[in-house]
Amino acid sequence: MADIDSESGRSTPRKRADARRNEATLLDAAASAFVASGVDAPVRDIAARAGVGVGTIYRHFPTRADLIVAVYRHQVEACAEAGPTLLADSSTPHAALAQWINLFVDFLVTKHGLAEALQSDNAAFETLHAYFLDRLVPACAQLLDAAAAAGEIRPDVTAFELLRGVGNLCIGAGEPRYDARRMVEILVAGLRQHHQGTGPR
C-alpha cells in the first residue's frame, strides 16, 4: 500500500482532505467523551459520537495513549490557529485576546480531564508539554503584542506569564464553590491599561 504522503499520492488531495476532516471529527468526539467520562471512556462511546465503527478508531489509533496524544495535539492546534482569526474578526485586539483566553480555558478544562493520563510514565506523553508551549506561547504573544500596541493593555506581561497564571487559576475548576472562568475574567480585565498615574514615579 502506497504512503498517502508520497509523491504518488499527489493526485488525491481531496481524499487526504476528507481523511483529515474525518480524523478531526473523530478527535472532537474523543475530546467530548473524555470531558464527559474521563480518558477511560469506552471506545464504543467515542465511535458512536463520531458516527464510525470501533475498528476505524483502532485503525487510526492502535492504543489509548495514541488517541489521548492525538486529542491533546488536535486541541492545541485548534487553540493556536484561532489566534490570528480572532485578531482579524474582533472589534479590538483586547476583545480578541479575551476570546482567545476563553478558548484556552476550554482547552485547559478538557486537558485537566487528560491530566492523570498525561502524568503517567508513558513515553508517548513526554514531549507534549514542550509542544503545548511551542504552539501556544507564540499565539498568545501575538494577541498580547497587538493589544499592547493598541494601548489597551499594560505592556509588561509576557505570554508565558499569562498562560501560566490562567493555568493556575483553572486548577480548581471542578470545585463547586470556585468559578475558574470568573477568576480568569478578572485577570484579563486586570491587564487593561489604566492611563491615570502612568507618568514617571
C-alpha positions as CSV (number, residue, x, y, z in Angstrom):
1,M,0.0,0.0,0.0
2,A,1.4,3.4,-1.0
3,D,2.1,6.1,1.5
4,I,-0.5,8.7,1.0
5,D,2.1,11.4,1.7
6,S,4.4,10.1,-1.0
7,E,4.9,11.7,-4.4
8,S,2.5,9.2,-6.0
9,G,-0.2,10.4,-3.6
10,R,-0.3,13.9,-5.0
11,S,-3.3,13.1,-7.3
12,T,-5.6,12.6,-4.3
13,P,-5.7,15.9,-2.4
14,R,-9.5,15.5,-1.9
15,K,-9.1,12.1,-0.4
16,R,-6.4,13.5,2.0
17,A,-8.6,16.4,2.9
18,D,-11.5,14.0,3.6
19,A,-9.3,11.8,5.8
20,R,-8.1,14.9,7.8
21,R,-11.7,16.0,8.2
22,N,-12.8,12.5,9.3
23,E,-9.9,12.4,11.8
24,A,-10.8,15.8,13.2
25,T,-14.4,14.6,13.7
26,L,-13.1,11.6,15.5
27,L,-10.8,13.6,17.7
28,D,-13.6,16.1,18.6
29,A,-15.8,13.1,19.5
30,A,-13.0,11.7,21.7
31,A,-12.4,15.0,23.4
32,S,-16.2,15.3,24.2
33,A,-16.2,11.7,25.6
34,F,-13.1,12.5,27.7
35,V,-14.8,15.6,29.2
36,A,-18.0,13.6,29.9
37,S,-16.5,10.4,31.2
38,G,-12.7,10.8,31.6
39,V,-9.9,9.3,29.5
40,D,-11.1,5.8,30.2
41,A,-14.3,6.5,28.2
42,P,-15.2,3.3,26.3
43,V,-14.0,3.3,22.7
44,R,-17.5,2.3,21.6
45,D,-18.9,5.5,23.1
46,I,-16.3,7.6,21.1
47,A,-17.1,5.7,18.0
48,A,-20.9,6.3,18.5
49,R,-20.3,10.0,19.0
50,A,-18.1,10.2,15.8
51,G,-20.5,8.0,13.8
52,V,-17.8,5.5,12.9
53,G,-17.1,1.9,13.7
54,V,-14.8,0.9,16.6
55,G,-12.4,-0.6,14.1
56,T,-11.9,2.8,12.5
57,I,-10.7,4.2,15.8
58,Y,-8.3,1.4,16.3
59,R,-7.0,1.7,12.8
60,H,-6.1,5.3,13.3
61,F,-5.1,5.0,17.0
62,P,-3.9,1.5,18.0
63,T,-3.6,2.3,21.7
64,R,-5.5,4.6,24.1
65,A,-2.2,6.6,24.6
66,D,-2.1,7.3,20.8
67,L,-5.7,8.6,21.0
68,I,-5.0,10.8,24.1
69,V,-1.9,12.3,22.5
70,A,-3.8,13.0,19.2
71,V,-6.7,14.6,21.1
72,Y,-4.3,16.8,23.0
73,R,-2.4,17.9,19.9
74,H,-5.6,18.5,18.0
75,Q,-6.9,20.8,20.7
76,V,-3.6,22.7,21.0
77,E,-3.6,23.2,17.2
78,A,-7.2,24.5,17.2
79,C,-6.4,26.9,20.0
80,A,-3.2,28.1,18.3
81,E,-4.9,28.6,14.9
82,A,-7.8,30.6,16.5
83,G,-5.5,33.5,17.5
84,P,-5.0,35.1,14.0
85,T,-8.6,34.5,13.1
86,L,-9.9,36.2,16.3
87,L,-7.5,39.1,15.7
88,A,-8.8,39.6,12.2
89,D,-12.5,39.3,13.2
90,S,-12.7,41.0,16.6
91,S,-13.6,44.7,17.2
92,T,-10.4,45.3,19.2
93,P,-7.2,43.3,20.0
94,H,-8.2,43.1,23.7
95,A,-11.6,41.6,22.6
96,A,-9.6,39.0,20.6
97,L,-7.3,38.3,23.5
98,A,-10.3,37.8,25.9
99,Q,-12.0,35.4,23.5
100,W,-8.8,33.5,22.9
101,I,-8.2,33.2,26.6
102,N,-11.7,31.8,26.9
103,L,-10.8,29.1,24.3
104,F,-7.6,28.4,26.2
105,V,-9.7,27.9,29.4
106,D,-12.0,25.5,27.5
107,F,-8.8,23.6,26.4
108,L,-7.4,23.6,30.0
109,V,-10.6,22.3,31.5
110,T,-10.6,19.5,28.9
111,K,-6.8,18.9,29.5
112,H,-7.4,18.5,33.2
113,G,-9.6,15.6,32.2
114,L,-6.4,14.2,30.5
115,A,-4.1,15.3,33.3
116,E,-4.0,12.0,35.1
117,A,-3.1,10.1,32.0
118,L,-0.5,12.7,31.0
119,Q,1.2,12.2,34.3
120,S,1.8,8.6,33.7
121,D,5.3,7.5,32.6
122,N,4.1,6.5,29.1
123,A,6.8,7.8,26.7
124,A,4.1,8.9,24.3
125,F,3.3,11.8,26.6
126,E,6.8,13.1,27.2
127,T,7.1,15.7,24.5
128,L,3.5,17.1,24.9
129,H,4.3,19.8,27.4
130,A,7.0,21.3,25.2
131,Y,4.7,21.1,22.2
132,F,2.0,22.9,24.1
133,L,4.4,25.8,24.9
134,D,5.9,25.9,21.4
135,R,2.5,26.4,19.9
136,L,0.5,28.4,22.4
137,V,3.1,30.9,23.8
138,P,3.6,32.5,20.3
139,A,-0.2,32.5,19.6
140,C,-0.8,34.3,22.9
141,A,2.2,36.7,22.4
142,Q,0.7,37.8,19.0
143,L,-2.5,38.8,20.7
144,L,-0.8,40.4,23.7
145,D,1.5,42.4,21.4
146,A,-1.4,43.6,19.3
147,A,-3.4,44.7,22.4
148,A,-0.3,46.4,23.9
149,A,0.4,48.2,20.6
150,A,-3.2,49.5,20.6
151,G,-2.6,50.9,24.1
152,E,-5.3,48.6,25.5
153,I,-3.3,46.6,28.0
154,R,-0.2,47.0,30.1
155,P,2.9,46.1,28.0
156,D,4.8,44.3,30.8
157,V,3.0,40.9,30.9
158,T,4.6,38.1,28.9
159,A,2.6,35.4,27.1
160,F,4.3,32.7,29.3
161,E,3.3,34.5,32.5
162,L,-0.3,35.0,31.3
163,L,-0.7,31.3,30.2
164,R,0.8,30.1,33.4
165,G,-1.4,32.4,35.5
166,V,-4.5,31.3,33.7
167,G,-3.4,27.6,34.0
168,N,-3.0,28.0,37.8
169,L,-6.5,29.6,38.1
170,C,-8.0,26.6,36.3
171,I,-6.6,24.0,38.6
172,G,-9.7,24.1,40.9
173,A,-12.2,24.2,38.0
174,G,-14.1,21.2,39.3
175,E,-14.7,22.7,42.8
176,P,-18.4,23.8,43.0
177,R,-17.7,26.9,45.1
178,Y,-14.9,28.0,42.7
179,D,-15.6,29.7,39.4
180,A,-12.4,29.5,37.4
181,R,-13.8,31.4,34.4
182,R,-14.8,34.3,36.7
183,M,-11.3,34.5,38.1
184,V,-9.8,34.4,34.6
185,E,-12.1,37.2,33.5
186,I,-10.8,39.3,36.5
187,L,-7.2,38.5,35.5
188,V,-7.9,39.5,31.9
189,A,-9.7,42.7,33.0
190,G,-6.6,43.5,35.1
191,L,-4.4,43.6,32.0
192,R,-6.3,46.8,30.9
193,Q,-4.1,49.8,30.6
194,H,-5.0,52.5,33.1
195,H,-3.9,55.8,31.8
196,Q,-4.1,57.7,35.0
197,G,-0.9,57.8,37.0
198,T,1.2,56.3,34.2
199,G,3.8,59.2,34.3
200,P,7.2,59.0,36.0
201,R,7.2,57.9,39.6
